[in-house]
Amino acid sequence: MASKYHLEESVKWRIIGRLEAGQAIMETATCLNISRQTVSKLWKQFQNDGSVVRRPGEGRKRMTTASEDRYLALTARRNRKATARQLSSELAAATGTVASRQTIYRRLNEKGLYARKPRVCVLLSSQKKRDRFNWCKEHQNWTEHQWSHVLFTDESRFSLTGDSKRVYIWRESGTRNDPSNIVERDRFGSGGVMVWGGIMIDGRTPLHVFSSGSVTGQIYRDEVLDPYVRLFRGAYGPDFLFMDDNARPHRANLVDEFLESEDIKRIPWPPNSPDLNPIENLWDYLGRAIARIHPPPRDVNALKTALLEEWRLIPQTVVNNVISSLKTRCDMCVQVFISSEISKSSLPFLPAVTVFPSMLKQHSN
């Protein structure tokens, strides 16, 4: 038979109408296929307060007090990496109250704290921050036409095993870039391959897989600059600009001599600034594509084949979009630097600006 608590209001009033007309409780319950107890309780409720609406109950007693809620929020802010289980243990040790993980989550959510992955950053000295600011200030008003002459390049290492880690912190909304919410991380993997690629607006180089696991100045010249960059310079003409970061192989004397001999102009690049290089987002995109392959590559040769194919399949609109985001990147860098100068409290580091979470990617520098 149907339960009182699932009856529609129209059915409840039909029950009341029958009973007011003189029909017996048992007869009403039989006709409507409802338990006699439900009909009886509904009739008593109507006689007492003239309503058939279910009275709200007090609900379950709240597990924690207001002071305990404040203690949880304060503890989470002091130790951003504490897990819900650890916070529950600390609460029990301090107050004797035993709360579940879900209760801890709800209490912290009420205080504006949510479990989120921390931002990844690179350490920057004061001079490096100023170099970044000067570079971004100089280029923040560049047009898309000016950026279209630049070939953005980089190396990246891809591993057979993913390097993503489910690390969360407690933080308030809108505080993603606060220093207390950023975790430093420097990852190097093994069992994979090193690749090089270059992107331009409406163009890209083939993906190059290095024959060796590391890159030297000579390998960089012979396997990258000569077969790829030199040809792009010839195709795009004297306005062509070549971008590579400040890794040691890129700044070797034989590399500088080769670029000078081929009349390849380099765009100056600020130190420790992978967040400004749009190709970094393509590595993340590529890593995600590799991670979606099922079954995943089981050996290095299969990984090479998959990388070459997925690089070819990246839509050109994605490439153009990440390059077009350079103005936003420069604006953000300038804004952060000016804000730190105004507040007279320089940040110890600046956050990396990434669009796609890293899956298999491991930087080579």
N, C-alpha and C positions, 0 to 999 in steps of 0.2 A: 504493500500500500504506500501511497505517497506520504511524504513527511511534511509537517506543517511548515518547516523552514524553507521548503522549495515550492510552496504554493504561490501562484500568482495572486495579485491583490483582487482581481475580479472573481477568482474562485473563492477566496476568503469571504467576500461579500455575499456570494451565493449561499455559502454555509450559514452566515448570519441571517440572511433572508428566510431560509427554510426554518431555522430555529425560532425566529420571531413569529413565523406563521403557525407555530405550535407543533412542528415536526419533532420527533424524538431524536436525541443525539445518536443512538445506535442506527436508526433508520436513515438519518442524514449521512452517516459515515458509510453505510452500505450502498446507498444510491450513488454517491460520488466516489466510491472506492478509495476512501481515506480512513485511516485508523481512528478508532473511537477516541483514543487518548488525544490525538491532534485536534479533533473537533471539540472535545471537552475543554482543552486548554484555550483554544481560540475563543470559545463562548465566554469563559471566565474572564479573559482579557477584555473582551468587548463590554462585559457588564461592569468591570472595574473602571476603565478609563475611556470607554466609547470608541476605541480605535482597534484596528486589526494590524497596524504596522508593528513590526518586531521592535521591541525596546532594545536600545543599544546597551551592551554590557560594558563592564569596566575594562575588559581585555586582560591580556597577560601582564603581570606586574613587571615593570621595567627593571632590567638586570642591574644597571649601573645608576649611580646618583649623578647629579650635576657636577659635583666636585671630582668624581672619578672620571667623568667625561673630559673635564679640563685637564686632569692629570694625563690621560691618554694622549690628548692633542699635544701637550707640552713635551711629553716623552718622545713622540713621533717627530716633532720639529727638532729636538735636540739630536736624535739619531735617525736620520732620514732613511737609513738602510735597514732599520729594524723590521722584521717580518711581523705579521699579525700574531703568529704564535708566540714570538718573543715578547711582544707587547702584552699579550694575555698573561704570560708568566710574570712579567714585571708588575702588572696590576694585581695579580693574586698575591705576590710577595709583599706588596706595599699596603694593600687594603684588605686582603682576604677574599675579595670577590673573584669568582671564577667565571670568566666570560668566554664564549666560543669565538672562533676566528671570524665568523660572519657578524657577530655582535661588534667585534672590534672594527671591522670594515664599516658597519653602519654608523658607529659613533664617530669615527674619523671623517666619514662623508658628511655628517651633520656639521662638523667643524670646518668643512671646506678642504679637507685633505683627501686625495685620491691616489691610488697606486698607479704610477706611471714610470716608464723607462727614463732613466736620467739621460741628459744630453752628453754627448762625447765631445771633448775639446782637446786642443793642443796647447801646451804651455807656451806663453809668449812673454818675453822681457819687455820692459818699457820702450826700448828702442825699436823692437820688432813691431810693437803696437803702433808706434808712430809711423814706421815705414808702411804698414798696412793702411793706415789712415791717409797718408800722402798719396799712395797709389790709388786708393778708391776715390779720393777727392779729385784726382786728375782724370779718372776714367768714368765717373758716375754719370756724366752727361754725354758720353759717347752714343752715337746713333747706331741703329742696327746695321746701316751701311758700313760704318767704320768697323764694327765687330765682324762683319762678313769677310774681312780680309785676314782674320786671325785663324790659324790652325791650332786648336787646343789639343795637347797631347799629354799622355801619362802612361805609366806602367801600372799593372796590378797583378797580384797573385791570386789564383783561384785554387781552392783546395777540394779534395774529394770528400772531405768532411766539413759540414757547416760550422761556423764560428759564432752564430747568434746565441746569446745567453739571455734567459728570462730574468733580468735584474730590474727590480722595481724600487722606487723610493716614494716617500710620502711628501706631497707638495700641494700648494694651493693653486687654484686656477689662475693662469696668467703669469706664473713665476717660472716658466720653463727655463729661461736663460739666467736665473739667479745662480751665483757661484755655488751656493750650498746645494743646488740641485743638479750639479754637473759632476760626472765621474770620469776621471782620466783613464784612458785605455790605449795601449799600444800593442797591436796584435801581429804576430808573425806565425805563419803556419808551415806545414810540410805536407808532402805527398800530393803536390799539385803542379801547376805550370805558371810561368810568368808570361804575361802578354803585354803588348803595346798597341795603342790605337790613337787615332787623331780624328777630330770632328771639326767641321765648319758649318756655317749656315748653308743649307742645300748641298752638303757634301760630307764625305768621311773617307778615311783611308781603310784599306783592308785591315783586319785584325792580324797582328803578327805574333806568333808564338815563338819565344826564344828557344834556341836549341839547348842552352844551358840554364841552370837554375838561377843564376845571378847575372847581373848586367855590369860590364865594365865600360870604360870610355871607348875602347876599340870596338867592342861588340855593338855598342850604341851607334857608333859611326857606320860600321859595316852593315848591320842588319836593319837599321832604322833610317838614319839620315840619308844615306846614299840611295837606297831603293825606293823610299817613300817621300821624304820631305823634299829632296832635290827635285823630284818630278812634280810635286805640287807647286813648288816655287816657279818652275818653268811654265806651268799651266796658268797660274794666276798673275804672273808678271811682277813688276817691281814693287807694287803695293802690298805684296804678300808679307805677312808677319807670322813668325813662328813662336809659339809659346811652349816652353817646358819649364819644370820647376827647378829648384836649386840643388837637386841631388848631385852627389859627387861625380858620377859618370857624365852627367850633363854639362858639367863645368870643367871637364878635363881640357888640357891645352890642345890636344889633337882634335877635339870636337870644335873648339873655338876656331882653330885654323881651317877646318873643313867648311864651317859656316861662312867664314870670311871669304874663302876661295870661291864659294858658290854664290856669293852676294845674297845670303839669306839673312834677313834682318830679324833679330830677336826682340820680342816685347819684354821689357823688364818685368820681373815677377817678385812680389814681396815674399819674405821668408815665412815658412811654416803656414802656408795659406791654401791647403787643399780645399777649404770651403769655398774659395773664390773660383776654383777651376770647375767649369760645368761638366767636364768629362767624368768627374767623380760620380755624378748622378747616373751616368750611363753604366759605370761599373756596377752600381747597385741594381740597376734595371737588369743588367746581364746576369748578375748573381741570382736575382729572383727568377728569371727565366730558366736558369739551370736547375734551381731548386724545384721547379714545377715538373721537371721531366720525370716520368715514371715508366719503367724503373730508372733510378738515377745512374749516372755513369759509374762503372765499377773499377775502371783503370784509367791511367793517364791518357792513353790514346783515345778512349771514348770521351774523356773530358775535353780534349783538344777538338775533336770533331764537333761536339755539342757547342762549344764556345764559338767556333767559326760560323756555325749555322745560325745560332741565336743572334750573334752580332749582325749578320747579314739581314736578319728579319726585323731588327729594331726599326720602327717607323721613323722616317725622316722628320716628321712633325715633332716627335719626341726630342730629337736632337736640336731642332730649331728652338723649341720651347726652353730647354735648359740653357741655351746660349742667350736667349732673350731675357732670362732672369738675372743677368749680370748687373743690370741697373739696380734691381732690388737688393742684390747682395752688397753692392757698393754703398747704397743708401743705408743699409742696416749697419755696416761696419762704421761708417762715418757717424751715424747717430749714437752708437754705443760708445765710441771714443769721445765724442763731445760731451755726452752725459757723464762719463767718468771724470772728465776734466772739470766739469761744472761742480760736481759733488765733492771734488778734491779727494776722492778715494778710488784710485786706479784699481780696476779688476785685475786679479792675478793671471787671468787668461780670458780669451774670447771664445765663444761657442762656435762649433763647426755648424754650417748651414747645410743640411742634407735633406733631400726630398724623399728618397726611398731608404728604408731600413736596410742595413747591410746584412746579406745572407751568407754568401760564400767569400766575399771580397776580403782580401788582406793587402794593405798598402805595402808597396815595396820601399817606400821612404817615409 
